[in-house]
Amino acid sequence: YLDNALYSTNQMDLIAPGTGNTHLTYLLSNSRSETLRFTGRYFTFDGQGLAKDEKGRTVFVPSLLVDEVADVEIQYRKKDYDIGKIVKLIELSKYRIKPKCPCSTSCGGCTFQNLDYKKELEYKKQNAINTIEKIAKIKVHNAQIFGMEEPYFYRNKIQVPFGYDKQNRLVYGFYKFKTHDIVPNEVCAI
């Protein structure tokens, strides 16, 4: 379920987390790309794994969970950070689960489907606390988060884009993560 890359090598319009910046410094060609080993440290607000290289440079890695070790191919370089994709998971998190949706690694709607739901709630709670304390300068005590009994098939409304694939066939589904490329899909697990 990690076979589908979130960032294809021909994709040129990525928005780095929190920056709104869509200009890429450069795209690494297959002959120049590097594969390095990283350990997931944090999650970004949109569910990407965040790692650091030996010099402290930030690397965003979709689908990398906290404390996982993976060989990561660096695909894009910016001035202050890199974007990579998992080539091989070396050490799995005990919180990694198999996603219900076969498109979860390419669709932009299920970034936490590979993470145990209780752990996802803990992360989201801590993220909310950190955001409130940082922006509002208010110390949060005894915060609670309430989850669902069954965190699947709860949406009562979705938007399904239609378009054409590279063979000029009509397709529908959901947008690929941070793009307007359509990932064909007939069922949404959320």
Salt bridges, closest charged atoms under 4 A:
GLU34 OE2 - ARG77 NH2 1.88
ASP46 OD2 - LYS178 NZ 2.89
GLU68 OE2 - ARG96 NE 2.60
ASP71 OD1 - ARG37 NE 2.75
ASP82 OD1 - ARG57 NH2 2.78
ASP82 OD2 - ARG77 NH1 2.48
GLU120 OE2 - LYS124 NZ 2.68
GLU122 OE1 - LYS119 NZ 3.27
GLU133 OE2 - LYS139 NZ 3.74
ASP165 OD2 - ARG169 NE 2.87
